[in-house]
Amino acid sequence: MPPLPSIFAFGITHLPMLGWLAAAAVPVLIHLWSRRRYREMSWAAMEYLLAAVRRNRRRLRFEHWLLLLIRTLVVVLIVLAVAEPYTATSGFSFAPGGDRTHRVLVIDGSFSMAYTPTDRSRFDRAKELAGRIVEESPQGDGFSLVLMSAPPVIVVSQPALEPGEFLQEIHNLTLAHATADLPATLAKVEEILVAARRDHPRLIREEVYFLSDLGRVGWLPDFSNARAEREFHDRAERLAESAALVVIDLGQAGAENVAVTSVRTAASYAPLGRSVTVQAELKNFGRQNRDRQTVELLVDGRRVDSRQVDLPAGRPASASFSYRFEAPGDHALEVRAEGDHLTIDNRRWLALPVKQSIRVLLVNGRPSGERFEGATGYLEFALATQADDTAAARVRPEVVPESSLLELDLARYDCLFLCDVAQFTSNEARVLKAYLDSGGSLVVFLGDRVLADRYNRELGGGRAGAVRLLPARLGPIVDQTGKPEATDRLDPLDYRHPIVEAFRGSEKAGLLTTPVFKYFKLKLPDKSKAKVALASGSGDPLIVEEPIGRGRVVLVATSADATWTPMPMWPSYVPIVQEILAYAVGRQIQQRNVPVGRPLGGWLSGSAADVRLVMQTPDGRSEQLRLRGEGDYSGWSYSDTTASGIYTARFGPPLACNELFAVNVDTIESDLTKLTEEQLREDVLPGIPFLHQTTWKNPDEEPAARIGRGGTFSVWLLYAVLALLLAETYLARRFGHHDTKAEGGRRTTDNWTFAIWSPLPLGEG
């Protein structure tokens, strides 16, 4: 560690004492005033004495100036001693004696701190050291506590002046199963310090302690832009200027770890009575191979299967399970891989609904007596078509006219298809919005009855107060009839989107060669989350999707029947329709499986507004939630998802059912690679002074060269004053200027005890 420059400083409360330095002018003023008290008289005998004085003028002037300098220094040193100066290495200013200190303790709350190399985890060690800091601090110091996670949590904001209560807060601190957010944490620390300076002015000094394993993931922020990076460094510099920064490193180099990175099934819903494939992904984040790693599958807490897989160092691996569900409802799947020092990421959950069928409502905008002449005939056939060996849940389509939209309870349906509906009223738009907010899915097929301006007005956010429900606005109709070169080929956009990904490698399935004679030209809004799944040969979007509310909307620019395209007769029609349905309803299972920190929520129909709802957390806690009514639905939310595991929403009568939610860690934190002190100084906090420790050591007991703080100089200054007083007394007697005497025709008297203010004839010969 390179030596840091030293600075000379004073305690803030003692700075006014420096004003007494003006007293150093008193000896000179007394001398000038005393000179006016004497009257000179010449007489003959003095001529001989004056001649002798002229011969010794230089020596006398030197003696007088020396004594005046000593007496002035005595005053200066006494004032400086009272002001209590001290030295400090640049960036550090640990409190000199008597100053109260505000200590902000920042404990790393990322789940890598659960790593347990001995009998205690890193997090337990951090809490122990934080307690020692409090216990070894002087009486009168204040303490604040921050948990560094994503987002950071301020546990104690106002400085706690009672150590016992603050120690209890440290004891009660629990580890969040999240990652760390260093920039946001520094912002919280600065917020605390600014408030403390305003509300607790008696806390003169400031110290910030970071107790962390210095994981690379948390301490090397991934800045979105240069401005964010500049703000981070500016904030770190401001903190270093006002506070002493101490980093206590609790990490271990070369830590080994294995994590379950994902658990998924092929379908959004598990079919009742059919086998479902469960795919688990694992990764070895260490440097040593792990052969025959045991991986287990648990369903509803019961172990049902196990595998052994080889995990090469630094590489992923997979394990596949098959399970058959015999009961409908929500089921909790867990994949577990035990055997290392960090168990939080060895488990991963999946909340999977099991249904006998998927209920789909088809709204027919052009009814007809003939099945395949209406807007929904081909679509109904495609959705109901199912091979015997498929693992997908059976789809049950129900066709209604557009006039029935306001009469039905849409909450009964998993997905809603709108086919060539001419227009929508504001009430119908409100009902669709509530359906999407409740987690429902919406697929919109256009056609020749569609009034584009009414769509844009009611569903596209074109009316004041209207909410945008479509992923794109409708433009003019593109008519390519009679232009075979224009309908020659569709563009799957490299099969990037899940809707068309199943067609990768199956170019002969007919999707790319499907003719589309007419379609609406779609325009995506700026800065939206809408994505194009399929485009025309000219690049115009044909299938666009976007998450809206808690659901998802898929917009198809052409018709679902054969009026604008022969796609319904093409072999690709059935698979593309089923892929659209699977992707649309897949949003619902995504709402049931979320990362740590994301809130849970749902909606109930208005008739269930009085239902009692209790949330049960993975650690066994229960909390009753309140429903909030919004129109035809009542919503609920739960935000305390800092721990991974299965959360159960228990609904009372008349529903009397449970909904399961799986909350999982972000395995980016599973990489336990830590930063060295040099990397921390060069890559994270360049040019910012801080103290790096591997355990807690009281700064007041550290050597000055290490901590950057020297002791105060008050005692040494007082010793210097005593030495100067002794020297002045000795020199005054030596020079003959201490007692009353006649000098050059002038009577001089030194009647002060220590001869500090004795007037001297400095300008005399």
Helices and strands as residue ranges (DSSP letters): E 6-10, G 12-25, H 26-35, H 46-55, H 57-83, E 85-89, E 100-108, G 111-114, H 122-135, E 142-148, E 153-160, H 163-172, H 182-199, E 203-212, H 216-219, H 226-242, E 244-249, E 258-265, E 270-271, E 275-284, E 290-299, E 302-311, E 316-324, E 329-336, G 344-346, E 347-355, E 357-364, G 371-373, H 377-384, E 394-401, G 402-404, G 410-412, E 415-419, H 426-437, E 441-445, H 452-458, E 473-479, G 493-495, H 498-501, G 507-509, E 518-523, E 531-535, E 541-548, E 551-556, G 567-569, H 573-592, E 593-595, E 600-605, G 606-608, E 613-616, E 622-625, E 628-630, E 633-638, E 645-651, E 657-664, G 667-670, H 677-679, I 680-684, E 691-693, G 699-701, H 704-707, E 709-712, H 714-735, E 741-743, E 746-748
